[in-house]
């Protein structure tokens, strides 16, 4: 199973950006999915997460009300809509997925850079 992220780049503060992460491979199922980020000199932190059915979500306090996580299970894809980003949101964003049958495990994407200019 592979996770491939896309949608990163440079965005102005107050703009918007959408990240995507698609899981692909042989037969598998996807449970919870999430987005993490790591800024230079800082630890990786959980930004947002969503359950398998999409009925429950979690947001870090720093992004609540600005970012929205969603998923399309038919496409095994998770999204992170980033509205009104701030310079402090600048980081490498990583997709994470709990996979069953692929074999079972926690999988990570390669990361995508998001840079927010003031």
GUDO-430178 format. One record per residue (C-alpha): residue number from 1; residue in three letters; x, y, z; chain. Coordinates in nm, 2 decimals. Layout:
N
NODE  pos  code       X       Y       Z  unit
NODE  NUM   Ala       X       Y       Z     A
...
end
This chain:
118
NODE  pos  code       X       Y       Z  unit
NODE    1   Unk    0.00    0.00    0.00     A
NODE    2   Unk    0.12    0.35   -0.09     A
NODE    3   Unk    0.00    0.69    0.02     A
NODE    4   Unk    0.06    0.97   -0.23     A
NODE    5   Unk    0.00    1.33   -0.13     A
NODE    6   Unk   -0.06    1.63   -0.36     A
NODE    7   Unk   -0.17    1.99   -0.34     A
NODE    8   Unk    0.11    2.15   -0.14     A
NODE    9   Unk    0.28    2.47   -0.25     A
NODE   10   Unk    0.30    2.84   -0.17     A
NODE   11   Unk   -0.01    3.02   -0.06     A
NODE   12   Unk   -0.06    3.37    0.08     A
NODE   13   Unk   -0.20    3.42    0.43     A
NODE   14   Unk   -0.57    3.43    0.42     A
NODE   15   Unk   -0.59    3.23    0.10     A
NODE   16   Unk   -0.68    2.86    0.06     A
NODE   17   Unk   -0.52    2.54   -0.03     A
NODE   18   Unk   -0.64    2.18   -0.05     A
NODE   19   Unk   -0.42    1.88    0.02     A
NODE   20   Unk   -0.51    1.53   -0.11     A
NODE   21   Unk   -0.38    1.19   -0.02     A
NODE   22   Unk   -0.47    0.88   -0.21     A
NODE   23   Unk   -0.40    0.52   -0.09     A
NODE   24   Unk   -0.33    0.26   -0.36     A
NODE   25   Unk   -0.21   -0.10   -0.38     A
NODE   26   Unk   -0.35   -0.45   -0.36     A
NODE   27   Unk   -0.66   -0.55   -0.16     A
NODE   28   Unk   -0.69   -0.35    0.16     A
NODE   29   Unk   -0.92   -0.14    0.36     A
NODE   30   Unk   -0.86    0.19    0.53     A
NODE   31   Unk   -0.96    0.28    0.88     A
NODE   32   Unk   -0.89    0.61    1.04     A
NODE   33   Unk   -0.69    0.87    0.83     A
NODE   34   Unk   -0.52    1.18    0.94     A
NODE   35   Unk   -0.29    1.47    0.85     A
NODE   36   Unk    0.03    1.55    1.05     A
NODE   37   Unk    0.28    1.83    1.00     A
NODE   38   Unk    0.63    1.91    1.09     A
NODE   39   Unk    0.79    2.25    1.09     A
NODE   40   Unk    1.17    2.30    1.10     A
NODE   41   Unk    1.30    2.24    1.44     A
NODE   42   Unk    0.97    2.11    1.58     A
NODE   43   Unk    0.82    1.77    1.64     A
NODE   44   Unk    0.56    1.62    1.41     A
NODE   45   Unk    0.21    1.70    1.53     A
NODE   46   Unk   -0.14    1.58    1.45     A
NODE   47   Unk   -0.34    1.84    1.27     A
NODE   48   Unk   -0.66    1.66    1.19     A
NODE   49   Unk   -0.81    1.31    1.18     A
NODE   50   Unk   -1.12    1.14    1.06     A
NODE   51   Unk   -1.28    0.80    1.13     A
NODE   52   Unk   -1.34    0.53    0.87     A
NODE   53   Unk   -1.70    0.63    0.80     A
NODE   54   Unk   -1.62    1.00    0.83     A
NODE   55   Unk   -1.87    1.05    1.11     A
NODE   56   Unk   -1.61    1.18    1.36     A
NODE   57   Unk   -1.33    1.42    1.32     A
NODE   58   Unk   -1.06    1.57    1.53     A
NODE   59   Unk   -0.87    1.90    1.49     A
NODE   60   Unk   -0.58    2.05    1.67     A
NODE   61   Unk   -0.67    2.37    1.85     A
NODE   62   Unk   -0.44    2.57    1.63     A
NODE   63   Unk   -0.63    2.49    1.31     A
NODE   64   Unk   -0.99    2.44    1.43     A
NODE   65   Unk   -1.24    2.66    1.24     A
NODE   66   Unk   -0.99    2.71    0.96     A
NODE   67   Unk   -0.91    2.36    0.83     A
NODE   68   Unk   -1.15    2.08    0.73     A
NODE   69   Unk   -1.07    1.71    0.69     A
NODE   70   Unk   -1.29    1.49    0.47     A
NODE   71   Unk   -1.26    1.16    0.28     A
NODE   72   Unk   -1.39    0.98   -0.02     A
NODE   73   Unk   -1.39    0.61    0.06     A
NODE   74   Unk   -1.47    0.51   -0.30     A
NODE   75   Unk   -1.14    0.67   -0.39     A
NODE   76   Unk   -0.95    0.58   -0.07     A
NODE   77   Unk   -0.86    0.95   -0.05     A
NODE   78   Unk   -0.85    1.20    0.23     A
NODE   79   Unk   -0.85    1.57    0.19     A
NODE   80   Unk   -0.74    1.87    0.40     A
NODE   81   Unk   -0.90    2.20    0.31     A
NODE   82   Unk   -0.69    2.48    0.45     A
NODE   83   Unk   -0.87    2.81    0.47     A
NODE   84   Unk   -0.72    3.13    0.60     A
NODE   85   Unk   -0.38    2.98    0.65     A
NODE   86   Unk   -0.13    3.16    0.86     A
NODE   87   Unk    0.25    3.18    0.83     A
NODE   88   Unk    0.28    2.95    1.13     A
NODE   89   Unk    0.10    2.68    0.93     A
NODE   90   Unk    0.42    2.65    0.72     A
NODE   91   Unk    0.54    2.29    0.74     A
NODE   92   Unk    0.57    1.96    0.57     A
NODE   93   Unk    0.24    1.79    0.58     A
NODE   94   Unk    0.22    1.41    0.60     A
NODE   95   Unk   -0.08    1.18    0.54     A
NODE   96   Unk   -0.13    0.89    0.77     A
NODE   97   Unk   -0.37    0.59    0.73     A
NODE   98   Unk   -0.45    0.28    0.94     A
NODE   99   Unk   -0.46    0.00    0.68     A
NODE  100   Unk   -0.61   -0.34    0.72     A
NODE  101   Unk   -0.50   -0.62    0.49     A
NODE  102   Unk   -0.23   -0.44    0.30     A
NODE  103   Unk   -0.06   -0.58    0.54     A
NODE  104   Unk   -0.20   -0.43    0.86     A
NODE  105   Unk   -0.03   -0.12    0.98     A
NODE  106   Unk    0.02    0.25    1.00     A
NODE  107   Unk    0.12    0.40    0.67     A
NODE  108   Unk    0.27    0.74    0.59     A
NODE  109   Unk    0.29    0.95    0.27     A
NODE  110   Unk    0.61    1.11    0.16     A
NODE  111   Unk    0.51    1.46    0.27     A
NODE  112   Unk    0.42    1.77    0.09     A
NODE  113   Unk    0.56    2.12    0.16     A
NODE  114   Unk    0.31    2.40    0.25     A
NODE  115   Unk    0.45    2.75    0.27     A
NODE  116   Unk    0.24    3.04    0.38     A
NODE  117   Unk    0.36    3.39    0.30     A
NODE  118   Unk    0.25    3.69    0.51     A
end
